[in-house]
Amino acid sequence: MYPRLVMDIEKLSGNIDAVAEIAKERGGCSLMIVTKALCADEKVVKMIAEHPAVNYIADSRVQNIMKNYDAIRAGGKESVLLRLPMADEIENVVKYVDISFNSEISTVEMLNEEADRQGKKHKVVLMVDVGDLREGIFFRNEDEIIETARRINGMSNVELFGLGVNLTCYGAIIPKYDNLSTLCEIAEKIEAAVGIRLNMISGGNSSSIYLVDKGELPERINNLRLGEAFLLGNDTAYGTRLPKTVDDAITLEAQIIELKEKPSLPIGEVGVDAFGQKPYYEDRGIIKRAILAIGQQDMDRDSMYPVDEQIDVLGASSDHMLLDVSKADRQYKVGDIVSFRLGYGSVLKAATSPYVGKAYK
Ligand SMILES: *Cc1c(COP(=O)(O)O)cnc(C)c1O
């Protein structure tokens, strides 16, 4: 079936080796692998669960953890829910998740009551916002952070496992020694005020890994949560390649359904495209145009990179993608398969689209 997302399990495993090696440079930094971009594909999660360097398996959707629960258990890893729990999913969170990220005391109270009902202990990582302005208690409200930590610590069936920060997501704020040190200072204030030791200080996602090599990951940070770094090999702070990773562990294949010579400029008055955008066209004269049976419902056209570098991407509507294959040595024809390396946006959309099949290498 085409289009299809091709996942190379061995290459993905190699990418985990590579990021684990970086994390290990900074002794005592545990590795949390994030599975949401592939919708927690079962074969990939099984590999992650069996990988000896991985400590935690994390996702933002509780459904993704539920469907992989047995594999995560069999691999001896702990499951982590990254997105703050909704009131509706508390029962499943307590049942299937070992550690959840939280910033609202009312939610933690519900988790505590549910954990009591299920006769379980549930671990909580309290999120602190140091400036990216997504989830977490704002770092300047120290009293609120300490008071929340104190109240969680006083609950019978919830354990305050640690602190976490998220960056480079909404506000695109880059993790630095300074803002991560702020998190560590808050951790120490909590420890002093509440009289506990926090197990985990989770210092961010794939945008924090570059700090290890620079020796600028503060001492108390002892966990990194990596999605894109292991999927695509990217440091997402500055977009550099991580050593020993590959960028073609995940590819997307689509089929040519039309191939014709036509002008590169549309004929007639230009309005807006299917997404309300005013398009821009470059006049390349008459070109060989291929249409692929894939569209923006299945991928993000700005993060599709043809493996055949002689192909240019012209654009895409919901169900069609247009290529200029004029300069390609290969003589493309209708029915041929074109393969792409992907950026994060396309991985996410392709994995989510029910119209995209899955294949493994
Ligand atoms: C998605 C997510 C991650 C992983 O992000 P990457 O950039 O893919 O490494 C880590 N933490 C949280 C809270 C997330 O939502």
The ligand as a Gaussian input file, in Angstrom:
#p B3LYP/6-31G(d) Opt

LIG

0 1
 C        7.183000      16.197000      22.792000
 C        7.845000      16.399000      24.105000
 C        9.179000      16.012000      24.282000
 C       10.043000      15.486000      23.164000
 O       10.393000      16.538000      22.290000
 P       11.487000      16.362000      21.140000
 O       11.766000      17.739000      20.693000
 O       10.887000      15.507000      20.087000
 O       12.672000      15.714000      21.762000
 C        9.727000      16.156000      25.551000
 N        9.001000      16.670000      26.565000
 C        7.725000      17.062000      26.427000
 C        6.991000      17.625000      27.602000
 C        7.095000      16.944000      25.194000
 O        5.828000      17.344000      25.054000

